[in-house]
Each structure stands twice: as structure tokens, then as C-alpha cells.
Amino acid sequence: MIARRALLVLVPLSSAGAIAAACGGDDNINPIDAGQDTTASDAPVQNDTGGGNDAQPDAAGDAAKVDRGPTTMPFAGDPNGLYWDYGGSPALYIADSVNDKIVKWADGAGFSDAAILPPAPDSGDPTLGAVLRLLDGTLLTTRFGFGQYGAVLVVKNSDAGVVGALQADGGFTALSTSRRRIGIAMLADGTLVDTYFTGGGDAGRIGAVAKLNLVSGKETDLLTGLSKPVGVLYNEGNMYVSDQGYGYLVKSPLTGGAFVDPDGGVSDAGAVDADAGPQPNVFAAYASPDLICQGPDGVIFSGSTGGTVFQIDRKGTVTSLTTGLKSARGCAYDGANRRLFVAEHDPAGTAHAIRIVPVP
């Protein structure tokens, strides 16, 4: 059992080693992506375009079949956060909430365990949020914790198979275990940020984006006034946050500040509130945003609890990339092969999957 104190890593990271793995293959993709995972079958995804399998060389020069989709890969767990790593051996990293582990997937290699995490007390499903991989192989993920066991989990040297480098009580007591954490990302200067909220219900939530210091184990609020912030990323000089409580994609300068929405953003049924007044840093409004990731040419992709994967362009125009999923959580974009990975959660708990969606 994990002690009811802050959960954070033991080994300090140098600033140079804490730069996230570059997400190459598209000149407009920043090193802060979110990823996805899967196994393969060929069930089509509604509204997908393109497709087919392209034989392309991998980083070592060996021919590898690249599946651009549309593909549905059953997942023996409950996937939430996804991260596509463009490193020397491109791979997808998946936060598996139900099994408390991070899973790795690659074309031609399938699934394998990247990190087995210490189990949290039985606090429901899901427990893990977004996942991030740094250049030195460090893996980070958030634990939601349902107001009791919230944490940031860090695994050092995952490439070498060191999966036990976590401490239930590493001496970092500044991280509150009552914060429900979901998103985690890195800004352009190497600053780590996470999303969290406290309280419950539309009126009772208090959400923020915080700077995260792995050495001191401290969080410092950067963007406040949110409701239920889920995803966070850096994109073209700004920070973007998906707020499931308000139904907004919020755009913020990297200096942060305060966000205020007096009208609540969405109705109790989850529909965008047409009467909500304009907000200076509301970039887009759509129903039930979930985790987000970068796409090509400044595009941001977003999952949603309603099962639609949205794409938001540089002007804030919202369109649907694919619909008909049970619930779309994390997403991750592979710019080299123009494909999007999506974590599909089945509320019935029987058919979780990773989707591969071709991006035109």
C-alpha cells in the first residue's frame, strides 16, 4: 500500500536531461506530445480517411511495416494517457490505469511492459492520467487518486528496465495527495507542468495548472481559475489546457495568470453553454474535452468523453476527425507517418482499445 503522503521520485534530474524526447517527423511538432498504444485488428473508425499499411525503414534502417490505420487494437487493460516518442526507437507509451503500469508499443513489436508501478489503494478506475517520457528514459505519469492518493509517479531509466525506482515516501511532502492530477507536459524551456483540481461538482471544483519541480517535490500554481483541467501542452509559443468542467480549450501565455468563467461553460448535460460570455483566453469550446496532443501545422487533437476526436486549428475552429468511439481519452500524434493514436475507454469495462486513425 502507498502511504498517504506525496508520491514523487527519488533521483534529481539535471535540467539538460529533463528535456522531453523530440517528436520528429513534422517540423511543427514540439517535443511535448502525448502518445498512444494498441494491438491490431482492422475495424474501421467512422469518419477516418486515408489508411493502408506503408512499409517504411525504421531508425536502424530495417524495413518495418507501419500501420496508418484505420485500425482497432484491443488493449488488455484500461488505457488513458498516451505519448508518442520519436527517439531512436520510435514507440508509443500508454498509461494503463487498471493494471497500474506503463505499456510500450511499437510497429512490428507489439506490446510490452515499460514500467510496473506500485499499486495504489483501491480507489476506483481510472487511477493513472497522462504519460510523458524524457530524453534520459525517465517516465512520468500522474495518479488521479480520487482526493486521497493523488501523486506524480516517476520511473528512472526505463530503457534499462529499472521499474522499481519509485518510493511511497521519498521525503517529498509538498505534493498534496488530495489533488486530483491528470495532465502532465513539458514547456519549451524544460519546465514541467501538471493539471489538478480539488473538490467536486460543477460549483465545487477548483482547478489549476502548476509548475512541477522534481528536485524539491513542489508544485507552484501557474494558471488558476479552472474547473476540471485535464490535458495540457505547449504549442507554438503558448500553453493550452482542456477543461472538461467548462467545455473549453484554454489558451494561456507561458507566464500563466488567472482564468475566470462566471457562466460555467457547459450545461449539466455536458453541452456547451451558448449563453456563456466570451472569455479572453477561451480558444475553443466543445463538449467534454479530455486529454490533448499536438498535430501538424499548429493543430491540436482532443479526445472527449462523448467518443468524438476533435481537431482544433490555429484559428480555434473545431471539427471532428473521427466519431463513434465509446469514450476517447488520451491521444498521440506520429508526424512521420501522419497517424493519430487514440485511447478508447469502454464504460462497460469490456472492450478497451487503442485506435490508429490516419491523418490526411
C-alpha positions in Angstrom: 0.0 0.0 0.0 1.1 3.5 -0.7 1.4 5.9 2.2 -1.0 8.8 2.1 1.9 11.2 1.5 3.2 12.8 -1.6 4.5 10.3 -4.2 7.4 11.6 -6.2 10.7 10.3 -7.5 13.9 9.9 -5.7 16.6 10.8 -8.2 17.1 14.5 -9.1 17.1 15.3 -12.8 19.5 17.7 -14.4 17.9 20.4 -16.5 19.7 19.1 -19.6 18.4 15.6 -19.0 14.9 16.8 -18.4 14.2 17.8 -22.0 11.5 15.6 -23.5 12.2 13.4 -26.4 11.9 15.2 -29.7 8.7 14.3 -31.7 10.3 14.5 -35.1 8.8 13.8 -38.5 6.9 17.1 -38.6 8.7 20.4 -38.4 5.7 21.9 -36.5 5.6 19.2 -33.8 7.1 20.4 -30.5 8.9 18.0 -28.2 5.8 17.8 -25.9 3.5 15.2 -27.4 1.1 12.7 -25.9 1.2 9.1 -27.1 -0.9 6.1 -27.7 -0.9 2.3 -27.8 -2.5 -0.8 -29.4 -2.9 -4.3 -30.8 -4.2 -5.0 -34.2 -7.4 -5.7 -36.0 -8.9 -3.9 -38.9 -12.2 -2.5 -37.6 -12.7 0.8 -39.3 -13.2 4.1 -37.4 -16.1 6.3 -38.5 -15.0 9.4 -40.5 -11.4 8.2 -40.9 -9.8 9.0 -44.2 -6.7 7.5 -45.8 -5.3 4.3 -44.5 -3.3 1.3 -45.6 0.0 -0.1 -44.3 3.1 1.6 -45.6 6.5 -0.3 -45.5 9.0 2.3 -44.2 12.5 1.9 -42.8 12.9 2.4 -39.0 15.7 4.3 -37.4 18.1 1.4 -37.7 17.4 1.0 -41.4 15.4 -2.2 -41.1 12.2 -2.4 -43.0 9.2 -2.2 -40.7 5.5 -2.2 -41.5 3.9 1.0 -40.3 0.2 0.7 -39.7 -1.5 4.0 -40.5 -5.0 2.7 -39.8 -7.8 2.8 -39.5 -7.1 0.1 -37.0 -8.6 -1.0 -33.7 -6.2 -2.8 -31.3 -7.8 -4.5 -28.3 -6.0 -3.5 -25.1 -5.7 -5.8 -22.2 -6.1 -3.0 -19.6 -7.7 0.4 -19.5 -5.6 3.0 -21.5 -5.7 6.6 -20.6 -2.7 8.8 -21.3 -0.6 8.2 -24.5 2.8 9.5 -25.5 4.5 9.0 -28.9 8.3 9.1 -28.6 10.3 9.9 -31.7 13.6 8.7 -30.2 16.0 6.3 -31.8 13.4 3.5 -31.5 10.0 5.3 -32.0 7.4 3.9 -29.7 4.0 4.6 -28.1 3.8 4.7 -24.3 0.4 4.1 -22.6 -0.7 4.6 -19.0 -2.7 1.5 -18.1 -4.9 2.6 -15.2 -6.4 -0.7 -14.3 -3.1 -2.6 -14.1 -1.0 0.2 -12.6 1.7 0.1 -15.3 3.1 1.9 -18.3 3.0 -0.2 -21.5 5.1 0.3 -24.6 4.0 -0.5 -28.1 6.0 -0.3 -31.4 5.3 -1.3 -35.0 6.3 -4.9 -35.5 7.0 -5.4 -31.8 3.5 -5.2 -30.2 3.0 -4.5 -26.5 5.5 -4.9 -23.7 5.6 -3.6 -20.1 7.8 -0.5 -19.8 7.2 0.1 -16.0 5.3 -1.7 -13.3 4.1 0.9 -10.8 3.4 0.3 -7.1 -0.3 -0.3 -6.6 -2.5 2.4 -5.1 -5.2 1.6 -2.6 -8.5 0.6 -4.4 -9.8 4.0 -5.2 -11.7 3.2 -8.5 -10.9 3.5 -12.1 -9.1 5.1 -13.7 -6.1 6.0 -11.5 -3.4 6.9 -14.0 -3.6 10.0 -16.2 -1.2 11.4 -18.8 2.3 9.9 -19.5 5.5 11.7 -20.5 8.9 10.3 -21.5 12.1 12.4 -21.1 15.3 12.1 -23.2 17.1 10.1 -20.5 14.4 7.5 -20.5 12.6 8.8 -17.4 8.9 8.1 -17.5 6.4 10.3 -15.6 2.7 9.8 -15.1 0.0 11.2 -12.8 -2.2 9.4 -10.4 -5.7 10.7 -10.0 -6.3 9.3 -6.6 -9.9 10.4 -6.1 -9.0 13.1 -3.5 -6.9 10.7 -1.3 -3.9 9.3 -3.2 -3.1 11.9 -5.8 0.5 11.7 -7.0 3.2 12.1 -9.6 5.0 8.8 -10.3 8.5 8.8 -11.8 10.4 5.9 -13.2 14.1 6.4 -13.9 16.0 4.7 -16.7 13.0 2.8 -18.2 15.1 1.7 -21.2 17.3 -0.3 -18.9 14.3 -2.0 -17.3 14.6 -0.3 -14.0 11.0 -0.3 -13.0 11.2 -0.2 -9.2 12.7 3.3 -8.9 9.6 4.7 -7.1 9.2 5.5 -3.4 6.0 5.6 -1.5 7.6 8.2 0.8 10.7 9.8 -0.8 10.8 12.7 1.6 8.8 15.0 -0.7 5.9 16.0 1.4 4.9 19.2 -0.5 2.7 17.4 -3.1 -0.8 17.3 -1.8 -2.4 13.8 -2.1 -5.8 15.4 -2.2 -5.2 17.0 -5.6 -6.7 15.0 -8.5 -4.0 15.1 -11.1 -4.5 14.2 -14.8 -2.3 16.0 -17.3 1.5 16.4 -17.4 3.7 18.0 -20.1 6.9 19.9 -20.7 7.1 23.5 -21.9 9.6 24.8 -24.4 12.2 25.8 -21.7 12.1 22.4 -20.0 9.6 23.4 -17.3 7.3 20.5 -16.2 3.6 21.3 -15.6 0.7 19.2 -14.4 -3.0 19.8 -14.1 -5.1 19.2 -11.0 -8.3 20.0 -9.3 -9.8 19.7 -5.8 -13.4 19.4 -4.7 -16.3 18.0 -6.7 -19.3 19.0 -8.7 -19.5 21.9 -11.2 -19.6 24.5 -8.5 -17.2 23.0 -6.1 -14.1 22.3 -8.3 -11.0 24.4 -8.1 -8.6 23.6 -10.9 -5.2 24.8 -11.9 -2.0 24.2 -13.9 1.0 24.0 -11.7 4.8 24.1 -12.3 6.3 20.8 -11.1 9.8 20.7 -9.6 11.1 17.1 -9.5 14.1 18.0 -7.3 12.2 19.8 -4.5 8.9 18.0 -5.0 7.0 21.2 -5.0 4.1 22.4 -7.2 3.6 26.2 -7.9 0.3 27.3 -9.4 0.8 28.8 -12.9 -2.7 29.1 -14.3 -5.6 29.3 -11.9 -9.4 29.7 -12.1 -10.1 26.5 -13.9 -12.7 23.9 -13.2 -11.6 20.4 -14.2 -8.4 20.8 -16.2 -7.5 17.5 -18.0 -4.9 17.9 -20.7 -2.0 20.4 -21.0 0.6 21.0 -23.8 2.9 23.6 -25.3 2.1 24.6 -28.8 3.6 27.4 -30.9 4.6 29.7 -28.0 1.6 29.2 -25.8 0.2 26.8 -23.2 -3.1 25.0 -24.0 -5.4 23.3 -21.4 -8.5 21.2 -22.0 -11.1 21.9 -19.2 -13.7 19.2 -19.0 -15.8 21.2 -16.5 -16.1 24.3 -18.6 -16.0 22.6 -22.0 -13.2 24.8 -23.2 -9.8 24.6 -24.7 -8.0 27.4 -22.9 -5.0 29.3 -24.4 -2.6 30.9 -22.0 0.7 32.7 -22.2 3.6 30.7 -20.6 3.5 33.2 -17.7 0.1 31.9 -16.8 -2.3 34.0 -14.8 -6.0 33.7 -13.9 -8.9 32.3 -15.8 -12.5 33.2 -14.8 -15.7 31.8 -16.3 -18.7 33.1 -14.5 -21.2 31.2 -16.7 -19.9 27.7 -16.1 -19.2 26.9 -19.8 -21.3 23.8 -20.2 -24.8 22.6 -19.1 -25.4 19.8 -16.7 -25.9 17.6 -19.7 -22.4 18.3 -20.9 -23.5 20.6 -23.8 -21.6 23.8 -24.5 -23.5 26.7 -22.9 -24.4 29.0 -25.7 -25.1 31.8 -23.2 -21.6 31.8 -21.8 -19.9 35.1 -22.4 -16.7 35.4 -24.4 -13.5 34.9 -22.5 -10.2 36.4 -23.5 -8.3 33.1 -23.3 -11.0 30.7 -24.4 -9.5 29.3 -27.6 -12.3 26.9 -28.5 -15.5 25.5 -27.0 -16.7 21.9 -27.4 -18.4 19.2 -25.3 -16.5 17.1 -22.7 -12.8 17.6 -23.6 -10.3 15.0 -22.5 -6.5 14.7 -23.0 -4.9 16.6 -25.8 -1.9 16.3 -28.1 -0.2 18.3 -30.9 -0.9 17.7 -34.5 0.5 19.1 -37.8 0.6 22.8 -38.6 -0.5 24.0 -35.2 -3.4 21.7 -35.0 -4.4 20.3 -31.5 -6.2 17.0 -31.2 -8.5 16.3 -28.3 -10.3 13.2 -27.0 -13.8 13.6 -25.5 -15.9 11.5 -23.1 -18.6 11.5 -25.8 -16.4 9.5 -28.2 -15.5 12.1 -30.7 -11.9 13.0 -31.5 -11.8 16.8 -32.2 -9.2 18.8 -34.1 -8.7 22.5 -33.4 -6.8 24.6 -35.9 -4.7 27.7 -35.4 -7.8 29.9 -35.5 -9.7 27.9 -32.9 -12.1 26.2 -35.4 -13.3 22.9 -34.1 -14.0 19.9 -36.5 -14.3 16.2 -35.9 -11.6 13.9 -37.0 -13.4 10.7 -36.1 -16.6 9.9 -34.2 -18.4 6.8 -32.8 -15.8 5.8 -30.2 -17.1 4.7 -26.8 -15.0 7.3 -25.0 -11.9 8.9 -26.3 -9.2 9.7 -23.7 -5.6 10.2 -24.5 -4.2 10.9 -28.0 -0.7 11.0 -29.5 0.3 12.1 -33.0 3.1 10.5 -35.1 4.1 13.2 -37.6 6.5 11.0 -39.5 3.6 8.7 -40.5 0.7 11.1 -40.2 -1.3 8.9 -37.8 -3.1 9.6 -34.6 -3.3 7.1 -31.7 -6.4 7.3 -29.5 -7.1 5.6 -26.2 -10.6 4.2 -26.3 -12.2 3.6 -22.9 -15.2 1.3 -22.7 -17.5 2.4 -19.9 -18.8 -1.2 -19.7 -15.2 -2.2 -19.0 -15.0 -5.0 -21.6 -13.6 -3.6 -24.8 -10.9 -1.0 -24.2 -8.7 -0.4 -27.3 -6.1 1.7 -29.0 -7.2 3.2 -32.2 -4.9 4.2 -35.1 -6.5 7.0 -37.1 -4.9 8.2 -40.4 -4.5 12.0 -40.5 -4.9 13.4 -44.1 
